[in-house]
Amino acid sequence: MRKLYFLVPRLVYSFPAQLLLNNIKRNHVLILCWIILFAMVTGSFGKYLGIPYLFLDPEYLNQVNFRSFFIIGMVSAGFTTAFHITCYITDGHRFSFVGALSRPFSKFVLNNSIIPTAFLIVYVTEIIQFQINNEYSRAGDLAWNLGGLIAGYLVMSAIFFVYFWLTNKDIFRYVVCRIDEKIKQNVKVTRASAMKKLDIARKKQIRVDNYLDFDLKVRPVEDSGFYDKATILQVFDQNHFNLVVIELFIFGFVLLLGLFKDYPAFQLPAAASFIIFLTIFVMMAGAFSYWFGGWSATTALILFLVLNHLVGEEYLTRRYEAFGLDYFRPASEYSVNSLRALNDTTHLQRDWHTNFPMLENWRKKFPDDKKPKMVFLCASGGGKRAALWTLTALQTADSLTHGALMEQSILITGASGGLIGASYFRELKLREKQGQNPHPYSEVHRQRISTDNLNPLIFSLMANDLFVGFTKFEYNGNYYYRDRGYTFEEQLNQITERMMDKPIKAYDSVELQAIVPMVILAPTIVNDGRKLYIAARPVSFMNYDIMSFPDYDLSKYAGIDFFTLFKEQNAGDLRFLSALRMSATFPYITPNTTLPTEPAIKIMDAGISDNFGLTDAVRFVYAYKDWIAENTSGIVFVSIRDSPKLGAIAPKVGQTIIDDMTQPISSVYNNFENFQDINSDMFINQAKYWFHNKIDRVDIQYQSESYTPILQKMDSIRQNNSRASLSWRLTTREKYGIISSINSEDNKAELKRLEGLLK
């Protein structure tokens, strides 16, 4: 007990312990950054979006290897160094004894390493568990990758150590008279800030009895007293200069990467991009604290409000454009009156007749004495997960039906990733019919569609959209910025073998001839919640159901036809990849597209209004209900869902105060798909009253619960979130689980029923 009595004060008043307590007490921004990193790597934050996997399974040049982990190690060391610099600049004056030590900054760093060391240990532990349980990594490969992480961390730390070893000198090496001469040349703000910190240091010194030296031995703190103001002022100026040099280095590095961001070798892992952004943020926080002291938080708030106002007034607003449209022509009017004019009987009848030959050509593919089933393919959204699942489901279903599925399909609808997967498969079938033989059922296409898209997007957000963003490219005679939208499209273009890099009007003839099904994309307009119907030709007849009540003047049109609205801006030249991008506007990742209207409208994900595409399919049936009922033996809605239709109902237990406060909002978010399912069911049920023929539904669902033996072996992250993450990046286990789900008993039964319907 006696030893413990003397040991506790010694630990409490040690330099590492006091620095930790000081950080917790004063450096809330820095601690918050560490909490975010801890939460991400442990799966406590963003597991539904797959954020932890960006750290635990970093991908570089489409591979997870020594190089990818080496990059993560380097940027992690850079963030750690930024943390130490900021702490030293803002709080070094509270520990004046450090100035009397040789190599003061290096010893400060050594004693300030409790949090970084704890993070590194936790990070390595989580990587080991994740790689073994989710990536099936062998011991040798895992050791090699971890070696890359440690090597990168040590290399970057060594670079910074050498820099500070050469630049941060002891105070004993300064001669007071030489310092005084330098002080006279310094700016007044720097001197005033340093003197203020000196006064604080005199009054509010933190008690420290011992510190950790380079040889890891505990040494007592000697009473060195206060040095003259000039010496301390010189130390502050020198440290601030070092901070500026490193900030400029990192900023220049980001600019350099941004200039070459279109080259894969310069596209860092997404986790590395985030850590670099966090590093810049930490250094800015340190600079604010140094320059403005106690007014730093107030100053930062004022600057934020000013910046927010400037952005609101569109002085600093970036416009993300749809490639192919002519933004230099006069903008189209977007108002209640113009929408009414664009949806009048003349436009609806015109578009109805324009698309009617497609149905007749579709009917000619089958014998006159046999009425076929007409199929509507509806693919749900859900990022990369939905893209891979939709492609897998279509490959399997079309193969089992010997091509009958695509032959009898007239329309493809949906949202986000599901529509990307369906469009890719449609293009493969089209190329096959054109004699190019791309092997549409090949596994290689699943490998391509599941390739990482997130690294380039996150990197473009940091290196291009925030700092560079001034380079342009030419498309169809117009010039557009190489922004995040461009990056998304180029990545999508690469993984789909550049097959869909064409204007949307290029599909006009093959759709009208019924060679492949028609695709109608329906992204949501942010301004009013309406749908924007994008197709290879005008489709304003999608609003026919509204015209059932012509005597009601306050009818709100569900959507607006893209071709009609942007006729003067060359709507047919819209890049098909841009249309897919608008339909897959993933929050915070893929930017909202601005279209040339007055007032300007912005576009968000199609899944906001209908994530499953069923209501759009019903609208199409309604427009041609009499012809379809007469010329077919019925219709089949094939719903390819990346979520179960009737999922288990989770009990509400352990409600916390925060849960009670957030429940009104969280309940809406958690039940978003349920609301849409109920709405879709209502649309189809009502269709039975006005469609005089048979209606069938086939649901092919991604249900990870079918593989409980696999799930039982997963780590805590996976058990808490057994479904693949909603992201543009998938892990090896997620890819395997998605593809394997097609063989579940429920899906086998639905596929067999689909075969029977199409015979």
N, C-alpha and C positions, 0 to 999 in steps of 0.2 A: 504493500500500500504506500509505503514511503517513497519507493522508486516511482510509482505511478503518480504520486502527488507532485513530484518534481518534473516528471516527464510531460504531463499534460500542458503546463504553461510553456514548456520548451517547444512543444509542437504547435501550440496555438500562436505563439509569438515568433514562429519561424517565418522567414521571408516567403516561402511558397504558400504557406497558409494565409498569411496576411494579404498577399497578392490575390489569392482566390477570393477571399472575403471582400476585398476592395472591388474586384470585378463584379461580384454579385451585388454589391451595394451601389456602385456608381455607374458601371458600364453596361447598362441594360441593353443597349443596341447590340453590343458585341455578344453578350450572353444569348440574346434572342437568335442571332445568327448561328451560334453553336447549337442551340436547341433545335433549330430547323434542320441542321445537318444530322444531328442525332436521330431526330424523328424520321427523317427520310431513309437513312440506312437501316433502321430497325423496323421499318414498316408501319410506324405509328402515324405517318402522314402520307397521303396520296397513294395508298396501296390500290385503291379502286382504279386509279389512272395509270398504274404501273410505274410510278415515280421511283420506288425503291430499287427496281431492277436496273434503272439507269446507272446506279452506283454499284450495285452488286454484280452486274453483268455488263460492264461498259463495252460498247462496240465501236470499233474504228476500222474504216474501210471494209465494212460488213463482216468483220471478224472480231471475236473476243480472244485476245492473246496477250503476250508479253507487252507489245507496244501500247495497246489500249490501256492496260493497267499502269504502264509506265507514265503515260500522259496524265492519268488521274493522280498518280503519286506526285508528279511535279506541281500540278495546280493546287493540290492539297497543301503541299509545303509552302507554296506562294501565299495561300490564304492564311496559314499559320503565321507566316512572317508578317503579313499585314496586321494580324491580331497583336503580335508582340510590339510592332512599331507604334500602333495606335495607343496601346496601353502605356508604353514608355513616354510617348509625347504628352499624353493627357495626365498621367499619374506619377511619372518619374519624380516630380518635384516633391511628392509626399514622402519619398524615401531618400532623403538627402545624403545618407551614408553611401549610397551607390556611387556618388560622384568621387568618393575618396578611394574607390577600388580600381584596380587595373582592369581594362576592358569592361567598363561598366555596363554597356548595352548587352554584351554577350552573357554576362552573369545575370543580368535582369531576365534575359530570355530563358536561361536554364531554370531559374526559379519560378518563371511564369508558365511552365509547361505542363501543369497538372491537367488542365482541360484538353489541350491538344493530344497529350499522351493517352488520356482516357478515350478520346475519340478514335485514335488510331487502333487501340486494342479492340474496342467494340466493332469498328469497321472491319478489321481483319477477321474477327470471329464470325460476323454476319456473312462475310464473303465465303468463308469456308462452309458454313451451314447451307448457304444458298446454292453454291456450286455443286455440292454433293447431292443435295436433295432435289434440285430442280434442273440442273444441267448435266447430271450424271458424269461429272468431271472425274478423270482418273487422278490418282495421287500425284503422279509426276507432272501432269499438265497444271493441276491446281498449285503445286509448289512453284512451278515456273512462272505462272501468272502472278502469284503473290510476290515472287522475287522481283517482277517488273514494278509492282506497286511500291515496294520498299526501295528499290533502286532509284526510281523516279523521285521519291521523297528525299532520299539522301543526296542525290545529285543537285536538286534545286536548293536544298538546305545548305549544301556545301558552297554553292555559288553565292548565296546571300551571306554566309558566314565570312567568306573571303572578302566580300565587299565591305561589310561592316568592320572587319578586322583592320582593313586598310584605311577606313575613313573615320571611324569612331575612336578617337584617341583619349588617353587619360588626361585628366585636368592638370596633372603635374607637368605635362609637357607644354602647357601654355604659359607664356610669360605675361604677367599682368600688363606691362606697358604695351606689348604688341596687341594684346586683346583690346585695350582701350582705343588704339588706333583703328582697329577694325570696327569697333562698336560705333564710332563716329560716322562710319559709312553705311551703317544699317538703316533700314527704314524705320520710321517712328512707330508704326503699328507693331512690328516685330519686337522692338525694345519694350514698348508698353505692355505687350502681352507677357513677355518673359518676366518683367519686373513684378507684374501682378502675381504670377505664379511664385516668384521668390517670396513675396509677402505672405502668400498662403503657406508656403513651405516653412517659414519661420514660426507661424502660429499653429499649424495643424499637421505636425509630423506624426506619422503612424509608428507605433512602437514595434520595433523588430529587434530580437535578441540574437538571432543567428541566421545564417544563409548557407546555401549549398554552393560549393566551389566546383571548379572544372574537374577536379579529381573525385567528385561526388562525396567529399568529406564535408561535414558540418563545421563551420567556423563561426566564432562569435563576432558580433558587430562591435567595432571599436568606436569610441566617441571621438569623431573627427571635428565636431563643431561645424559652423557655417563658413563657407568660403565667401570671398568678396562677390559683390553683385556682378561684376564684370565677368568673372569666371563662369558663373551659372548662366549668365546671359549668352555667353559664347557656346556653352553646351546646348542650350535650347536652339539657338540658331543653326548649329551644325546638325542636330537631329532633324530639325524641320527640313533642312536642305536634303538630307538623305531620303526623307519621306517623299519629297517632291520628285526626286530623281527616279525612285522606284515607281511612283504613280505614272510619270511620263513614260517610263519603260513599258509598263503594262498597257497603258493607253495606246502607245505606238504599236505594240504587239497585236492588240485587238484590231487596230486600223489595218495593219498589214494583212492579217488573216481575212478581214472583211473584203479587201481588194481582190483576194484570190479565192473567195469563198466558193466559187463554182467548180474549183478543182477538188476532187474528193480528198486528196492528201491534206488539204488545209481545213477540212471539216472535222473539228474535234468531237469527241464523244459528248453527248448531251449533258452528262453530269459535269464534265470538265467546263463546258460553257457556263453552266449555272454557278460553279465554284468561282470562276473568273469574275462573273458579274457580282457575286457576293464579296469578292476581294476588293473590287473597285468601290463597292458600297461602304465597306469597313474603312477603307482609307479616306473616303470622303467624310465619313463620320469623325475620323480622327482629325482631319484638317479643320472641320467645323469646330470641334471642341478646342483645338489649339488657338484658332484665330478669334473665336467669339466667347470662349469660356462659358460662364453661366448662361449667356444669351444664345448658346448654340441651338438649343431646341426651339426657342422662339424664332430665331433667324431662319432655321430650316422650315418651320411652319409657314412663315411669311413668304419665303421663296416658293414653297409648294403652292400656296394660294395664288401667287402671281403667275406661276407656270400653268396652273390649272385654268386660270382666267384666259391666258394667251391661247391655250389649246382650245378652250371653249369658243373663243372668237375666231378660231381657225387660222391663227397666225403661224402656229407650229404643227398643224394637223397634216398627217400623211394620208394621201388618198391611194387606196389599193384598187387597181383597175382590172376590168375584165378584158383580157387580151383579144384583139380582133375588132372590138368596137371602136368607132371613131369619136373620140372625146372632143375633137375640135369643131365639130358641127354643133349647131344650136341644140340645146338640151330639150328633151321632150317634156311636155307639161304632164305633171302628175298631180291630179286633183280629183275631187269627187265628180265634177262635171266631165272631165276628160275620160275617166274610167267608165262613166255611163255611156259616153260616145263610143268608146272602143269595145264595149260589150253589147252594142245594140243588135237588133235582129239581123241587119245586113251583114255585119262581121261574123256573127255566129253561123249563119247560113252559108256564107262564103267558105269558111273554114271547114264546115261539115262536108260540103261537096268536094273540097280539095282533098280531104283525107279518105273519102268514100272509095276511090279506086283501090286503096290498100286492102280493104275488106274483100272486094271482089277478086282481086288477085290472090288473096289468101285462100279463098274458097276454091279457086281453080286448081289448087295443088292436090285436091282430093276428088275421088270419083263422084260423079253427079248423083248416083243412086245411094250414096252414103254420106250422112251428115256427121261431120267430125265434132269433137269437143273443141271449144275455143279456150285456150289457156291464157291466164294472166299471171305473170311472174311478179311477185311483190317481195322485195328484198329489204330487210330492216337495216337501219344504221347501227354503228357501233365501232367506228375506227378500223384499225387494221384487223381486229378480231372478226368483225362482220365481213370485211373484204375476203379474207381467207375462207371463212365459213360459207359464204355465198358461192364462191368459186367451187369449193369442194362439193357442196350440195348439187350445184348445176351439173358438174362433171359426172357425178354419180347417177343422178336422175336421168340425164340425157343418155348416158351410156346404157343404163338398164332398160330404157324404152327404145333403144336402137335409133336414137335421133328424133323420135316422135315428139319429145317435149318441146324442143326448139321449133320444129316444123309446125306444130299446132299452136305455138304461142304467138299472140298478136301484139302484146304490149308488155313492157317492163317498167315498173315503177318502184319507188323506194326512197331511200335516203342514205347519205353519207357513204361509209365504207361498203355497205351492201350493194349500193348502186355502182360503185367502182368495180367490185368483183363481178357483178352481172354484166356490165358494159364490156369488161375485158373478155369474158367468155363469149359474149355475142360477137366481138371482133374476131376471136379465134375461129368461131363457126363460119363467119363471113369469109375469112381468108381460106378456110378449107373449101368452101363452095367455089371460090375463085381459082382453085387449083394450086394454092400455095402450100397446102398440107402442113399446117403448123402443129399437128397432133393435139387437138383441143383437150383430150383427156389426159395428157401427159402430166406426170408429177412435177416436172420442171416449172410449170406455170404456177403451181401452188408455192413452190420455193421462191419464185420471183415475186409473187404478190405479197408474200409474208416478209419480204426484205425490209430492213429498217428504213423508216422515213423520218423518225423523230430527231436523230442527230443533226441532219442538215437544217431542219426547221428551227430547232433551238439555237443552233449556232448562227443562223441567219438573223434571228431575233436579236441576239446580242451584238454580233459583229457588224451587221449590215443595217438593220432597221434603226438601231439606237445611235449608231456612230457614223456610218458611211452613207449608204443608200443613195448615191448620186450617179451610179453607172446605169446605162440604159441598153436595151436590145431592140432589134427591129422585128416586127411580126406583121405580115400582110400590109406593108407600107406605112405602118405606124410605129412610133417609138414608145416604149414603156419602161418603167424602172425595174431593175433586177431586185425586187423586194422579196419578202417572205412568200408571197403568193407565187412568184416566179420560181422560187426554190422548191415549193411543194409540187408544182406542175412538172418541173424538170426531173424531180425524183420519181414521180409517178410515170413520167414518160420513159425513164430508163428501165424501171422494173416491168413495164408492159411492152418492152422491145420497140418503143416508138410507134406502135401500131395505131394508137388513137390520136396521134398528133396531126389533126386535120380540123378544118372548120366544121361546124355542126351541120351546115348544109350539105356536106359530102355524103351524109347518110340519107338524104332525101330520096334518091332514086331507088336504092336498095330496100328501103322501108316501103315505098309505094309499090314496089314489085313483090313485096312480101317475101323477100329472100331471107331477111332476118326480122325479128320483132322490132317494133317501134319503141323508142325510149322517150319517156317524158320525165324530165327532172322538175322538181317543184320546191326549190329553196324558199325560205320565208323572208318576207320583206320586214325589216326591223321597224320601219316607220309606222305601219298599221297592222301588221300580223297577217296580211294577205299572202297568198302563194304567188310565185312568179313561175308560170308554166313555160319551160324551155324545151323545145323540140326542133326537129329538122325543118319544120314548116309551121305555119300558124295553127293553133289549137284552142282558139277562144271558145269553142263549143264545150270545153270543160266546165263552163259556167251555165250550161243548159238548165240545170235543176233550178237555178234562181229564176229563170224565165218562166217557170211554172206559175209564178205569182206576179204577172205583169201589172196588176192593179195596185201593188204595194210599192209606193215610191221610195220608201226607206230601206229597201233591200240592200244588204251589204254584199257586194260581190266577193266570192271566196278567193278569187285570184285574178290575175291579169296575164294576157298572152305576151310573151317576150318579143316575138316576131312583130306583132302589131305595134307594141309600144316603142320599139327601137328600129322601126323601118328605116328612118332617115339616118341612123347611125350604123348602117350595114349589119343588121342583126344576124344575117346568115353567115357572116365571116367570123362570128364568135368562135374562139378556139374551144373544141369539145372538152379539152382538159380544164379550161377555165370554168365551163359549166359544171363539171364534176367537182371542181374546187369549191364553187359557190354552194353546191349541195352538201358539201362535207366541211362546212366551216366549224371546225372544232374549237370550242371556247379557249381563248388565250393562246392557242397554237396557230391555227390557220386564221388569217385576218378577215374581217368583214369587208366584202367588196362593195365599192361605191359605183353606182351606175349613173350615166349622164341624163338625169332628169332635173326638173325644176319644180319643187325643191328636190335636192339629191336624195335618192333612196339608198339604203345600205341593205346588204343581204346577209342572212345568217343560215345556219344549218336547216335542211329540210325536215330533220327529225323534230324540230320544235312544234310543227303543226301536225305532221303525220309521220312517225318514225317507221311505219310498216308499209306505207304506200297503198293500203287497201282502199282508202276513201277515194284516191285518185283513180284507181281501177274501176270502182263502182261508177264514178262520174263518166268515165269513158263508155261503160256499158249503157248507162242511161241515155247518152247521146245517140247511140245506134241500137237501142233496145229492140225495136221491131225487126230490123234486119237480122240481128244476131239470133233472136228467138226463132225466126223463120228458116235460117240457113245453117243452124248448128243443132246438135243434139244436147246442147246445154253448155254451160261455162264452168271452168274450174279455176278457182283462185288458189294458186300455189304460193303459200306464205313461207318464205325462208327467214326464220327468226334467229337472232343471236341471243335470245332469252326465252325461257320456258313460258308458255301461255298461261298455265295454271301452276305457278310456283308456290312453294310452301309459305304459309302465312306465319310470319315471325311474331312471337309473343312480345308484348311491351313490358319489359321488366327492368327494375333498377333505374327508374326515372330520376335523374339528377335535376338540380335547379336549372342548370344550363339546358338540359333536355326539355324541360317545361317551357323555357323561354323561347327556344328555337323550334319547338314542335309545329307551330302553325306554318312555318316556312319549310321545315324538313319533311313534313308529311306530304306537302304538295310535290316536292322534288322526288321523294321516294316512291310516290304513287303515279308519277308522270306517265309511265308506260301503261299502267292500269287504266288511267283516264282515256288514253288513246285506244286501248283494246276495247273498252266499253263503247266508245264512239264508233269504232270500225264495225263491231258486231251489230250495232244499231243500223248502220248504213246497209250492211248486207242483209239483215233481217227485213228491212223495209223494201229492199230490192225484190224480194219474193212476191210483193204485192203488185209491182208494175212490170216485172220481167216474167213473161209467160213461157218459161221453160225451166229445166232443171239447173240448180246451182249446187256445186260441190266445193268443199274446201279441203285442202291438203296442207298440213302444217309440218314443216321440217324444222326441228328445233335443236339449237345447240344447248345441251343440258349436261353440264359437267358432273352433276350429281349421279349420273349413270355409272361413274367410275369410282365408287366409294373405296374399293381396295387401294386404288392409287392415292386417293386423297388422304387416306389414313397414314401414309408414309410421308406426307408433305410436312414442311416446316410450318411454324406458326403463321407466317405471312400468308402462305397458301391456304392453310386451314381456315383462316378468317376471310379469305376471298378466293373461293375455289374456282370461280370463273376466271377466264382469261381477262387481263386488264383492258380497260377501255382506253386505248392509246394507239399511237402509230408505231409502236415497237412491241414485239412479242418475244418471249423467251423460248428456248427449245422445248421446255415442258408444255408451255401454252400452245405452241404450234402442234405438238403431238396430240394434246388433248382435244383441240378443235377438230383436227382431221379425223381422229378416232371416233368422235361423237357421232359421225354419220352411221356408225355400226351399232348404235344403241337399239334396243328392242323396239322402242316407240318409233324411231325413224325407219327401221326396217319395215314395220307394219305400214307406215304411211307411204313409203316408196312402193311397196307391193300394191297398195290400193291405187296409187297413181298409175302404175302399169296397167291395172285392170281398166281404169277409166279411159286410157288412151288407146286401148286395143280397138 
